[in-house]
Amino acid sequence: MLKKLTVGNILIGADVILVTATGFLFRFIPPEVPLYYSQPWGDKQLADNWQLLVLPVLMHIFVGINTLMKKRIFKTEAFASSILYIVNITTIVVFSLVYIKILFLIT
């Protein structure tokens, strides 16, 4: 029987995918990566390779804040809880895809 997909399970699955992708591509990652695409072309776009971890950390922070809001503020509101569930799933998918796309672009 299928279990309900919780945000925690999806987040753990995304983490496993991100760690696996990073593990396979780690030796190909250059010391500086183009992370700040909104900056002018050149050195201002470059960041140290460890700064790639900002994306998964931000993903966890956003999902954590949304989950806290869902459990504390909107626990009796079914509609708001459903919206926050969808927002959390969207956040996980978008941040994971952006991280993996950046990994494949720089390697």
Secondary structure, 3 states (H helix, E strand, C coil): CCCCCCHHHHHHHHHHHHHHHHHHHHHHCCCEEECCCCCCCCHHHEEEHHHHHHHHHHHHHHHHHHHHHHHHCCCCCHHHHHHHHHHHHHHHHHHHHHHHHHHHHHC
